[in-house]
Amino acid sequence: MEKTNKPDSKKIIANLTSLDYVVLAAMHHTDLKTMIKMNALELVESCERFFDCGFMKKMEKEPPIQLKLKIQKWLDSVEYIQYTKNTNESLSFDDKNTIRKIYSKLELRPHDLSELTISGIKFLENKEHEMKEKWDKLLKINKLQDVTNLKKSIDECSILIPLMFTEGIANGKLFSSMFKTMNVGMYEYLSKNSLIHPIFLNYLK
């Protein structure tokens, strides 16, 4: 089993963001549509953190044929070509240089594949289990119309809310009903929470 014994591993894991959780899941499930919603530099920097803490590694073996076909189809898609064009136009020279340095550090070429380590998969599975428990708790509290505890519970799990949606655990209609229970605007309320990365707000528009 891989070990997460690098000097800063515990610190990195303790400071993971809501975007990092989304990146980890997207990398594991090859969720390409979620990946292109992210800023390219933020995506690469997040992967760097996972390499540094031992949750991700370069894929050394030949990927399954289904995965190869899926990725090739994606690389040939109009959506990906447009994403590449937009990324090249939006990233600054310094941003592109930072990405190149990270790739060099991780010994990756542009189209090299990465995968989660055993410890990375276990960490993600634990988070997915935690999310499901928190989502079920939110549903129960909302059913009781307990405004105080509903707000408290949403705030407590806010860092996982983006992942709840990208992984399909949360239901948009039910989540929206919780804010009606609290009598507050969902988008306005969540956009003020610094733990919730702006990528999630796209799911509310």
Residue frames as qw, qx, qy, qz and C-alpha x, y, z in Angstrom:
[[0.000, 0.888, 0.460, 0.000, 0.00, 0.00, 0.00],
 [0.364, 0.590, -0.045, 0.719, 1.21, 3.51, -0.82],
 [0.457, -0.525, -0.452, 0.557, 2.26, 5.63, 2.13],
 [0.092, 0.888, 0.172, 0.416, 1.45, 9.29, 2.62],
 [0.705, -0.553, -0.143, 0.421, 4.59, 9.96, 4.61],
 [0.445, 0.502, 0.039, 0.741, 5.94, 12.98, 2.80],
 [0.275, -0.063, -0.424, 0.860, 6.83, 15.89, 5.13],
 [0.246, 0.068, 0.108, -0.961, 3.79, 18.02, 4.35],
 [0.247, -0.226, -0.867, -0.368, 1.22, 15.28, 3.62],
 [0.195, -0.543, -0.741, 0.343, -0.84, 15.79, 6.77],
 [0.013, -0.490, -0.113, 0.864, -0.82, 19.56, 6.30],
 [0.171, 0.079, -0.603, -0.775, -1.87, 19.24, 2.65],
 [0.256, -0.359, -0.881, -0.172, -4.72, 16.87, 3.50],
 [0.167, -0.555, -0.587, 0.564, -5.91, 19.09, 6.35],
 [0.059, 0.544, -0.011, -0.837, -6.06, 22.09, 4.01],
 [0.185, 0.227, 0.803, 0.518, -7.80, 20.51, 1.02],
 [0.284, 0.209, 0.062, -0.934, -10.49, 22.72, -0.49],
 [0.687, 0.376, 0.465, -0.414, -13.91, 22.00, -1.94],
 [0.578, 0.674, -0.337, -0.313, -12.32, 22.23, -5.40],
 [0.010, 0.484, -0.875, 0.016, -9.69, 19.66, -4.42],
 [0.533, 0.079, 0.783, -0.311, -12.38, 17.17, -3.47],
 [0.695, 0.595, 0.145, -0.377, -14.09, 17.70, -6.82],
 [0.351, 0.695, -0.599, -0.188, -10.78, 17.25, -8.66],
 [0.246, -0.316, 0.908, -0.126, -9.98, 14.02, -6.82],
 [0.633, 0.299, 0.645, -0.309, -13.36, 12.52, -7.70],
 [0.599, 0.717, -0.075, -0.348, -13.24, 13.77, -11.29],
 [0.163, 0.622, -0.755, -0.128, -9.79, 12.24, -11.79],
 [0.371, -0.126, 0.901, -0.183, -10.89, 8.92, -10.31],
 [0.582, 0.456, 0.626, -0.247, -14.09, 8.70, -12.35],
 [0.325, 0.047, 0.540, 0.775, -12.58, 10.32, -15.48],
 [0.150, 0.805, 0.534, -0.210, -15.30, 12.98, -15.26],
 [0.458, 0.125, 0.290, 0.831, -14.03, 15.07, -18.18],
 [0.039, -0.732, -0.429, -0.528, -17.04, 17.37, -18.34],
 [0.504, -0.833, -0.186, 0.130, -16.48, 18.47, -14.75],
 [0.673, -0.271, 0.130, 0.676, -12.76, 18.98, -15.33],
 [0.345, 0.364, 0.334, 0.798, -13.25, 21.48, -18.15],
 [0.233, -0.872, -0.348, -0.252, -15.42, 23.65, -15.91],
 [0.625, -0.671, -0.034, 0.397, -12.34, 24.35, -13.81],
 [0.151, 0.926, -0.332, -0.101, -9.59, 26.85, -14.37],
 [0.872, 0.327, -0.333, 0.145, -6.70, 24.89, -15.91],
 [0.230, 0.552, -0.572, 0.561, -4.12, 26.28, -13.49],
 [0.573, -0.387, 0.419, -0.589, -6.29, 25.48, -10.45],
 [0.973, 0.062, -0.065, -0.213, -6.82, 21.96, -11.78],
 [0.722, 0.414, -0.446, 0.328, -3.09, 21.33, -12.24],
 [0.035, -0.536, 0.546, -0.642, -2.21, 22.86, -8.86],
 [0.787, -0.276, 0.243, -0.495, -4.81, 20.65, -7.20],
 [0.961, 0.180, -0.210, 0.017, -3.35, 17.55, -8.86],
 [0.398, 0.557, -0.535, 0.495, 0.09, 18.64, -7.66],
 [0.435, -0.479, 0.473, -0.598, -1.19, 18.63, -4.08],
 [0.945, -0.072, 0.121, -0.295, -2.52, 15.10, -4.52],
 [0.793, 0.400, -0.383, 0.255, 0.80, 13.92, -5.95],
 [0.111, 0.593, -0.530, 0.596, 2.60, 15.56, -3.03],
 [0.553, -0.355, 0.498, -0.566, 0.44, 13.88, -0.39],
 [0.122, -0.192, 0.972, 0.060, 0.50, 10.48, -2.07],
 [0.575, 0.365, 0.551, -0.483, -3.12, 10.36, -3.25],
 [0.710, 0.672, 0.053, -0.205, -2.30, 10.46, -6.96],
 [0.510, -0.426, 0.601, 0.443, 0.40, 9.07, -9.24],
 [0.363, 0.481, -0.525, -0.601, 1.30, 8.80, -12.90],
 [0.922, 0.127, 0.248, -0.271, -0.43, 5.86, -14.57],
 [0.207, -0.558, 0.749, 0.292, 2.38, 3.49, -15.44],
 [0.451, 0.138, 0.874, 0.118, 0.36, 0.64, -16.94],
 [0.067, -0.145, -0.617, -0.770, -1.52, 0.67, -20.21],
 [0.432, 0.099, 0.366, -0.818, -5.04, 2.06, -19.59],
 [0.505, 0.308, 0.799, -0.104, -8.07, -0.15, -20.35],
 [0.227, 0.231, 0.633, 0.703, -9.25, 0.06, -23.96],
 [0.076, -0.788, -0.600, -0.114, -12.60, 1.56, -22.86],
 [0.316, -0.800, -0.103, 0.500, -10.79, 4.39, -21.08],
 [0.365, -0.224, 0.461, 0.777, -8.51, 5.02, -24.06],
 [0.125, 0.475, 0.691, 0.530, -11.49, 5.24, -26.40],
 [0.193, -0.853, -0.467, 0.132, -13.38, 7.52, -24.01],
 [0.348, -0.680, 0.088, 0.639, -10.44, 9.91, -23.72],
 [0.313, -0.021, 0.582, 0.751, -9.69, 9.89, -27.46],
 [0.044, 0.669, 0.669, 0.322, -13.33, 10.62, -28.26],
 [0.264, -0.867, -0.278, 0.317, -13.19, 13.48, -25.78],
 [0.392, -0.466, 0.294, 0.737, -9.96, 14.90, -27.25],
 [0.203, 0.187, 0.667, 0.692, -11.59, 14.89, -30.69],
 [0.006, 0.734, 0.675, -0.077, -14.80, 16.56, -29.48],
 [0.149, 0.715, 0.183, 0.658, -15.80, 20.11, -30.36],
 [0.535, -0.824, -0.135, -0.130, -16.32, 20.78, -26.66],
 [0.774, -0.427, 0.092, 0.459, -12.72, 19.91, -25.78],
 [0.537, 0.344, 0.235, 0.734, -11.28, 21.79, -28.76],
 [0.095, -0.827, -0.189, -0.520, -13.20, 24.90, -27.68],
 [0.683, -0.722, -0.048, 0.097, -12.04, 24.43, -24.09],
 [0.759, -0.109, 0.140, 0.626, -8.42, 24.22, -25.25],
 [0.301, 0.579, 0.230, 0.722, -8.81, 27.39, -27.30],
 [0.349, -0.857, -0.158, -0.346, -10.43, 29.29, -24.43],
 [0.785, -0.547, -0.005, 0.289, -7.76, 28.08, -21.99],
 [0.664, 0.132, 0.153, 0.720, -4.91, 29.17, -24.25],
 [0.098, 0.677, 0.207, 0.699, -6.49, 32.60, -24.56],
 [0.498, -0.802, -0.148, -0.295, -7.33, 33.07, -20.88],
 [0.821, -0.429, -0.051, 0.373, -4.14, 31.84, -19.22],
 [0.023, 0.960, -0.262, -0.098, -1.38, 34.37, -18.78],
 [0.586, 0.566, -0.554, 0.173, 2.24, 33.68, -19.68],
 [0.149, -0.471, 0.716, -0.494, 3.02, 33.21, -15.98],
 [0.813, -0.053, 0.343, -0.467, 0.10, 30.78, -15.58],
 [0.893, 0.389, -0.207, -0.091, 1.31, 28.66, -18.49],
 [0.346, 0.590, -0.646, 0.339, 4.85, 28.72, -17.13],
 [0.468, -0.364, 0.611, -0.525, 3.61, 27.58, -13.71],
 [0.926, 0.128, 0.148, -0.323, 1.76, 24.67, -15.33],
 [0.728, 0.528, -0.426, 0.098, 4.88, 23.66, -17.26],
 [0.027, 0.556, -0.695, 0.455, 6.94, 23.70, -14.06],
 [0.701, -0.194, 0.487, -0.483, 4.41, 21.53, -12.24],
 [0.932, 0.310, -0.074, -0.171, 4.34, 19.02, -15.11],
 [0.503, 0.595, -0.569, 0.263, 8.14, 18.94, -15.09],
 [0.285, -0.470, 0.655, -0.518, 8.21, 18.42, -11.31],
 [0.796, -0.017, 0.450, -0.406, 5.71, 15.57, -11.54],
 [0.207, -0.285, 0.841, 0.411, 7.51, 14.14, -14.59],
 [0.519, 0.521, 0.652, -0.186, 4.36, 14.34, -16.68],
 [0.132, 0.032, 0.530, 0.837, 3.84, 15.12, -20.34],
 [0.364, 0.015, -0.029, -0.931, 0.67, 16.98, -21.46],
 [0.764, -0.039, -0.305, -0.567, -1.39, 13.86, -22.27],
 [0.284, 0.145, -0.904, 0.286, 0.03, 11.48, -19.67],
 [0.635, -0.501, -0.414, -0.417, -2.66, 9.84, -17.55],
 [0.041, -0.360, 0.684, -0.633, -2.76, 9.94, -13.77],
 [0.653, -0.357, -0.614, -0.262, -4.65, 7.76, -11.32],
 [0.531, -0.689, 0.238, -0.433, -5.47, 7.63, -7.64],
 [0.224, 0.338, -0.875, 0.264, -3.27, 5.56, -5.37],
 [0.472, -0.353, -0.807, 0.028, -4.79, 3.02, -3.00],
 [0.235, -0.384, -0.505, 0.736, -4.70, 5.60, -0.20],
 [0.154, 0.098, -0.175, -0.968, -6.27, 8.20, -2.52],
 [0.456, -0.240, -0.701, -0.493, -9.12, 5.86, -3.41],
 [0.431, -0.398, -0.742, 0.324, -9.69, 5.04, 0.25],
 [0.094, -0.267, -0.255, 0.925, -9.74, 8.74, 1.16],
 [0.312, -0.021, -0.382, -0.870, -12.27, 9.46, -1.59],
 [0.484, -0.306, -0.792, -0.210, -14.46, 6.53, -0.58],
 [0.309, -0.386, -0.626, 0.603, -14.50, 7.80, 3.01],
 [0.082, 0.202, 0.016, -0.976, -15.52, 11.26, 1.79],
 [0.401, -0.137, -0.617, -0.663, -18.28, 9.79, -0.37],
 [0.449, -0.393, -0.793, 0.127, -19.60, 7.86, 2.62],
 [0.188, -0.345, -0.402, 0.827, -19.41, 11.00, 4.77],
 [0.187, 0.044, -0.275, -0.942, -21.28, 13.00, 2.11],
 [0.442, -0.290, -0.743, -0.410, -24.11, 10.49, 1.88],
 [0.390, -0.439, -0.693, 0.419, -24.54, 10.57, 5.65],
 [0.082, -0.303, -0.170, 0.934, -24.57, 14.37, 5.69],
 [0.277, -0.077, -0.491, -0.822, -27.03, 14.55, 2.82],
 [0.452, -0.400, -0.787, -0.127, -29.40, 12.13, 4.54],
 [0.300, -0.418, -0.526, 0.677, -29.11, 14.22, 7.70],
 [0.070, 0.137, -0.113, -0.982, -30.02, 17.39, 5.77],
 [0.379, -0.237, -0.674, -0.588, -33.08, 15.69, 4.30],
 [0.443, -0.453, -0.749, 0.192, -34.29, 14.57, 7.72],
 [0.200, -0.376, -0.328, 0.844, -33.77, 18.00, 9.31],
 [0.165, 0.013, -0.336, -0.927, -35.52, 19.72, 6.41],
 [0.407, -0.359, -0.772, -0.332, -38.47, 17.37, 6.78],
 [0.399, -0.523, -0.616, 0.435, -38.73, 18.44, 10.41],
 [0.090, 0.861, 0.211, 0.454, -38.64, 22.12, 9.32],
 [0.637, -0.651, -0.100, 0.401, -35.92, 22.73, 11.93],
 [0.384, 0.898, -0.028, 0.213, -34.50, 25.99, 10.55],
 [0.321, -0.853, 0.410, -0.040, -31.77, 26.46, 13.17],
 [0.704, -0.304, 0.623, 0.156, -30.27, 22.99, 12.82],
 [0.746, 0.556, 0.327, 0.164, -30.75, 22.99, 9.05],
 [0.237, 0.942, -0.192, 0.140, -28.66, 26.13, 8.66],
 [0.464, -0.693, 0.552, -0.007, -26.06, 24.77, 11.07],
 [0.818, 0.000, 0.560, 0.132, -25.83, 21.46, 9.19],
 [0.638, 0.736, 0.143, 0.176, -25.51, 23.14, 5.79],
 [0.008, 0.928, -0.354, 0.115, -22.71, 25.34, 7.12],
 [0.641, -0.503, 0.580, 0.013, -20.94, 22.34, 8.67],
 [0.755, 0.117, 0.594, 0.252, -20.86, 20.38, 5.41],
 [0.360, 0.870, 0.006, -0.337, -20.36, 23.35, 3.08],
 [0.094, -0.642, 0.671, 0.360, -16.89, 22.24, 1.95],
 [0.344, 0.007, 0.924, 0.166, -18.42, 19.00, 0.63],
 [0.507, 0.587, 0.390, -0.497, -21.44, 20.55, -1.09],
 [0.386, 0.632, -0.447, -0.502, -19.75, 20.97, -4.51],
 [0.047, 0.258, -0.957, -0.122, -18.73, 17.31, -4.48],
 [0.431, 0.283, 0.751, -0.413, -22.24, 16.28, -3.47],
 [0.566, 0.649, 0.119, -0.495, -23.48, 17.76, -6.74],
 [0.334, 0.612, -0.633, -0.337, -20.70, 16.72, -9.10],
 [0.023, -0.163, 0.985, -0.042, -21.03, 13.15, -7.80],
 [0.482, -0.230, -0.587, -0.609, -24.82, 13.18, -8.06],
 [0.277, -0.229, -0.827, 0.431, -25.44, 12.61, -4.36],
 [0.113, 0.398, 0.378, -0.828, -27.37, 15.85, -3.82],
 [0.234, 0.588, 0.717, 0.291, -30.64, 16.63, -5.55],
 [0.154, 0.186, 0.079, 0.967, -31.00, 20.20, -6.78],
 [0.409, -0.533, -0.414, -0.614, -34.75, 20.41, -6.20],
 [0.706, -0.545, -0.435, 0.125, -34.51, 19.05, -2.66],
 [0.534, -0.130, -0.194, 0.812, -31.51, 21.24, -1.88],
 [0.026, -0.365, -0.196, -0.910, -33.38, 24.31, -3.10],
 [0.547, -0.602, -0.471, -0.342, -36.32, 23.41, -0.85],
 [0.645, -0.362, -0.420, 0.525, -34.01, 23.59, 2.18],
 [0.237, 0.009, -0.050, 0.970, -33.37, 27.27, 1.52],
 [0.361, -0.473, -0.400, -0.697, -37.09, 27.86, 1.16],
 [0.668, -0.514, -0.524, 0.123, -37.43, 26.30, 4.60],
 [0.516, -0.325, -0.225, 0.760, -34.82, 28.76, 5.91],
 [0.174, 0.924, 0.333, -0.070, -36.45, 31.59, 3.91],
 [0.233, -0.730, 0.352, 0.538, -33.13, 32.70, 2.34],
 [0.664, 0.669, -0.218, -0.252, -31.91, 32.90, -1.24],
 [0.955, -0.108, 0.189, 0.201, -29.83, 29.82, -2.07],
 [0.683, 0.520, 0.000, 0.513, -27.41, 31.39, -4.56],
 [0.040, -0.845, 0.183, -0.501, -26.86, 34.49, -2.46],
 [0.745, -0.610, 0.224, -0.151, -26.35, 32.48, 0.73],
 [0.940, -0.047, 0.191, 0.280, -23.88, 30.00, -0.74],
 [0.567, 0.666, -0.026, 0.484, -21.91, 32.57, -2.74],
 [0.208, -0.862, 0.262, -0.380, -20.94, 34.25, 0.54],
 [0.871, -0.419, 0.255, 0.021, -19.42, 31.04, 1.92],
 [0.141, 0.793, -0.568, -0.168, -15.68, 31.05, 1.20],
 [0.501, -0.257, 0.827, 0.004, -15.48, 27.27, 1.64],
 [0.695, 0.475, 0.536, -0.066, -17.66, 26.72, -1.41],
 [0.338, -0.220, 0.501, 0.766, -15.62, 27.08, -4.58],
 [0.379, 0.457, -0.046, -0.803, -17.31, 29.15, -7.32],
 [0.179, 0.107, -0.874, -0.438, -17.42, 26.08, -9.60],
 [0.050, 0.355, 0.902, -0.242, -20.41, 24.94, -7.57],
 [0.236, 0.520, 0.257, -0.780, -22.33, 28.14, -8.23],
 [0.246, 0.238, -0.635, -0.693, -22.50, 27.18, -11.91],
 [0.128, -0.224, -0.964, -0.067, -24.81, 24.35, -10.89],
 [0.053, 0.547, 0.617, -0.563, -27.29, 26.86, -9.50],
 [0.159, 0.427, -0.194, -0.869, -27.59, 29.02, -12.61]]
